């Protein structure tokens, strides 16, 4: 379809250009052919032109430009309509790539060189593969974020879709504080969106597509089913008992 659309756009553009050239040439030839030879009289002694002679060329010129502009838009509008989907897709991919790039900086520590740093690595480990932190007189074990989209299969039973990642970061969970400004945190929506895009990208490298609840609708649907929730609760209870 894209190849056909591109070919159609080229054909329309060529035909429109030919039409514009023919229309312009016809207008020029028409003006020249209608000129009649006049006596060799000095310009200062020639009689003034009549009203029709003054109005007709102006009307023809306006009509000619109208034809040219109509022909131009007949080509320009279909051409843009044909290339718009690919342009939108390219722009969307670039926006996501930029968000992932910002997110990769946001998870690192803040520094003079990295002023986007939030410091996720402080708790989740240098490579975001999990860490150990002091918590209420004991220790807490922040999970592995490189497989966060794996859901219960990778030890993240609370994550059943990409929306759950936003919820956990914004509102906090267990020993993790809230990070969203609307929940008295420090990050705005754009910063959280960048981090989530980066985590989803990381998971796409470490979690098989069939288990990825962030990009696979079937996996997200299975994770949200009551049976999957019951299995995840049972696994969590068994782990706590052991």
C-alpha positions as CSV (number, residue, x, y, z in Angstrom):
1,X,0.0,0.0,0.0
2,X,2.8,2.4,0.8
3,X,4.5,1.6,-2.5
4,X,1.2,2.2,-4.4
5,X,0.6,5.4,-2.5
6,X,4.1,6.7,-3.2
7,X,3.7,5.9,-6.9
8,X,0.3,7.5,-7.1
9,X,1.7,10.6,-5.4
10,X,4.5,10.9,-8.0
11,X,2.0,10.4,-10.9
12,X,-0.3,13.1,-9.5
13,X,2.6,15.4,-9.0
14,X,3.9,14.9,-12.6
15,X,0.4,15.3,-14.1
16,X,-0.2,18.4,-12.0
17,X,3.1,20.0,-13.1
18,X,2.3,19.3,-16.8
19,X,-1.2,20.8,-16.3
20,X,0.3,23.9,-14.7
21,X,2.8,24.3,-17.6
22,X,0.1,23.8,-20.3
23,X,-2.3,26.3,-18.6
24,X,0.4,28.9,-18.2
25,X,1.5,28.5,-21.8
26,X,-2.0,28.7,-23.1
27,X,-2.5,32.0,-21.2
28,X,0.6,33.5,-22.6
29,X,-0.2,32.4,-26.2
30,X,-3.7,33.6,-25.9
31,X,-2.5,37.1,-24.9
32,X,0.0,37.2,-27.8
33,X,-2.5,35.9,-30.4
34,X,-5.1,38.5,-29.6
35,X,-2.8,41.4,-30.1
36,X,-3.4,43.3,-33.3
37,X,-0.8,45.4,-35.1
38,X,-1.0,49.1,-34.4
39,X,0.3,52.1,-36.3
40,X,3.8,53.3,-35.3
41,X,2.6,56.3,-33.2
42,X,4.7,57.7,-30.4
43,X,3.3,56.6,-27.0
44,X,2.6,60.2,-25.9
45,X,0.3,60.7,-28.9
46,X,-1.5,57.4,-28.7
47,X,-5.2,57.5,-27.5
48,X,-5.9,56.0,-24.1
49,X,-7.2,52.5,-23.9
50,X,-10.8,51.8,-23.5
51,X,-12.4,50.4,-20.4
52,X,-12.9,46.9,-21.9
53,X,-9.2,46.9,-22.9
54,X,-8.2,47.8,-19.4
55,X,-10.6,45.3,-17.7
56,X,-10.3,42.3,-19.9
57,X,-6.6,41.6,-19.5
58,X,-6.9,42.0,-15.7
59,X,-9.9,39.6,-15.6
60,X,-7.9,37.1,-17.8
61,X,-4.9,37.4,-15.5
62,X,-7.0,36.7,-12.4
63,X,-8.8,33.8,-14.1
64,X,-5.4,32.4,-15.2
65,X,-4.0,32.6,-11.7
66,X,-7.1,31.0,-10.4
67,X,-6.7,28.0,-12.7
68,X,-3.0,27.7,-11.7
69,X,-3.8,27.7,-8.0
70,X,-6.6,25.2,-8.4
71,X,-4.3,22.9,-10.3
72,X,-1.6,23.3,-7.7
73,X,-4.0,22.4,-4.8
74,X,-5.4,19.5,-6.8
75,X,-1.9,18.0,-6.7
76,X,-0.7,19.3,-3.3
77,X,-3.6,18.1,-1.2
78,X,-3.7,14.5,-2.4
79,X,0.1,14.3,-2.2
80,X,0.1,15.4,1.4
81,X,-2.8,13.1,2.2
82,X,-0.8,10.1,0.8
83,X,2.4,10.9,2.7
84,X,0.8,11.9,6.0
85,X,0.5,8.4,7.5
86,X,4.1,7.7,7.0
87,X,5.1,11.1,8.3
88,X,3.0,10.7,11.4
89,X,4.5,7.2,12.0
90,X,8.0,8.5,11.6
91,X,7.3,11.4,14.1
92,X,5.7,9.0,16.6
93,X,8.8,6.8,16.5
94,X,11.1,9.7,16.9
95,X,9.1,11.0,19.9
96,X,9.3,7.5,21.6
97,X,13.0,7.2,20.9
98,X,13.6,10.6,22.5
99,X,11.5,9.6,25.5
100,X,13.5,6.4,25.9
101,X,16.8,8.4,25.7
102,X,15.6,10.8,28.4
103,X,14.4,7.9,30.5
104,X,17.8,6.2,30.3
105,X,19.3,9.3,31.8
106,X,16.5,9.8,34.4
107,X,17.1,6.4,36.1
108,X,20.8,7.3,36.7
109,X,22.0,9.5,39.5
110,X,21.9,13.3,39.2
111,X,25.1,14.9,38.4
112,X,26.5,18.0,36.6
113,X,26.8,16.0,33.4
114,X,23.4,14.2,33.9
115,X,20.9,16.8,35.1
116,X,18.0,14.6,34.1
117,X,19.0,12.0,36.8
118,X,16.4,11.0,39.3
119,X,18.3,8.1,40.8
120,X,16.3,4.9,40.4
121,X,19.7,3.0,40.5
122,X,20.1,4.1,44.1
123,X,17.5,1.5,45.2
124,X,17.2,-0.8,42.3
125,X,20.9,-1.4,41.7
126,X,23.4,0.0,39.3
127,X,21.9,-1.9,36.3
128,X,18.3,-1.8,37.7
129,X,18.5,-5.6,38.3
130,X,17.4,-5.3,41.9
131,X,19.0,-4.0,45.1
132,X,19.1,-4.1,48.9
133,X,18.3,-1.0,51.0
134,X,17.8,-0.4,54.8
135,X,14.2,-0.1,55.6
136,X,12.5,0.3,59.1
137,X,15.3,-1.4,61.0
138,X,15.6,-4.2,58.5
139,X,16.2,-4.5,54.8
140,X,14.0,-4.1,51.7
141,X,14.7,-5.6,48.3
142,X,13.6,-3.4,45.4
143,X,12.8,-5.6,42.4
144,X,14.5,-6.0,39.1
145,X,13.2,-3.3,36.7
146,X,14.7,-4.8,33.6
147,X,12.0,-7.5,33.6
148,X,9.1,-5.4,35.0
149,X,6.9,-6.2,32.1
150,X,7.2,-9.9,32.7
151,X,4.5,-9.7,35.4
152,X,4.1,-12.6,37.8
153,X,6.4,-14.8,35.6
154,X,9.4,-12.6,36.5
155,X,8.4,-11.7,40.1
156,X,6.3,-8.7,39.5
157,X,2.7,-9.9,40.3
158,X,1.4,-6.3,40.8
159,X,2.3,-5.4,37.2
160,X,-0.5,-6.6,34.8
161,X,-0.1,-3.9,32.2
162,X,1.9,-0.8,31.4
163,X,-0.7,1.3,33.3
164,X,0.3,-0.5,36.5
165,X,3.9,0.7,36.1
166,X,2.6,4.3,35.9
167,X,0.5,3.6,39.0
168,X,3.3,2.2,41.1
169,X,5.7,5.1,40.2
170,X,3.1,7.8,40.7
171,X,1.5,6.5,43.9
172,X,4.2,4.2,45.4
173,X,3.9,0.7,46.7
174,X,5.0,-1.0,49.9
175,X,8.4,0.4,50.7
176,X,8.6,2.6,47.5
177,X,7.4,6.2,48.0
178,X,5.2,8.1,45.6
179,X,7.0,10.0,42.9
180,X,4.3,11.9,41.1
181,X,3.8,15.6,42.0
182,X,0.1,15.0,42.3
183,X,0.9,12.5,45.2
184,X,3.4,14.8,46.8
185,X,6.3,13.4,44.9
186,X,9.1,15.1,42.8
187,X,8.4,14.1,39.2
188,X,6.0,15.6,36.6
189,X,4.1,13.5,34.1
190,X,6.7,13.9,31.4
191,X,9.5,12.6,33.6
192,X,7.4,9.6,34.6
193,X,6.4,8.9,31.1
194,X,10.1,8.9,30.0
195,X,11.0,6.5,32.7
196,X,8.1,4.1,31.9
197,X,9.0,4.2,28.2
198,X,12.6,3.3,29.1
199,X,11.5,0.4,31.4
200,X,9.2,-1.0,28.7
201,X,12.1,-0.8,26.2
202,X,14.3,-2.6,28.7
203,X,11.7,-5.3,29.3
204,X,11.4,-5.8,25.5
205,X,15.0,-6.9,25.6
206,X,14.7,-9.2,28.5
207,X,11.2,-10.6,28.5
208,X,9.8,-12.8,25.8
209,X,7.0,-11.3,23.8
210,X,4.5,-14.0,24.9
211,X,5.0,-13.0,28.5
212,X,5.3,-9.2,28.0
213,X,2.3,-7.6,29.6
214,X,3.3,-4.1,28.4
215,X,3.4,-4.8,24.6
216,X,1.4,-8.1,24.2
217,X,-2.4,-7.6,24.7
218,X,-2.9,-11.3,25.1
219,X,-0.3,-11.5,27.9
220,X,-1.9,-8.5,29.6
221,X,-5.4,-10.0,29.3
222,X,-4.1,-13.3,30.8
223,X,-2.4,-11.5,33.7
224,X,-5.6,-9.6,34.5
225,X,-7.8,-12.7,34.6
226,X,-9.0,-13.9,38.0
227,X,-7.2,-17.2,37.8
228,X,-3.9,-15.5,37.1
229,X,-4.5,-13.2,40.1
230,X,-5.3,-16.1,42.4
231,X,-2.1,-17.9,41.2
232,X,0.0,-14.8,41.8
233,X,-1.5,-14.4,45.3
234,X,-0.8,-18.0,46.2
235,X,2.8,-17.7,45.0
236,X,3.3,-14.6,47.0
237,X,1.8,-16.3,50.1
238,X,4.0,-19.3,49.6
239,X,7.1,-17.1,49.3
240,X,6.2,-15.2,52.4
241,X,5.7,-18.4,54.3
242,X,9.0,-19.8,53.3
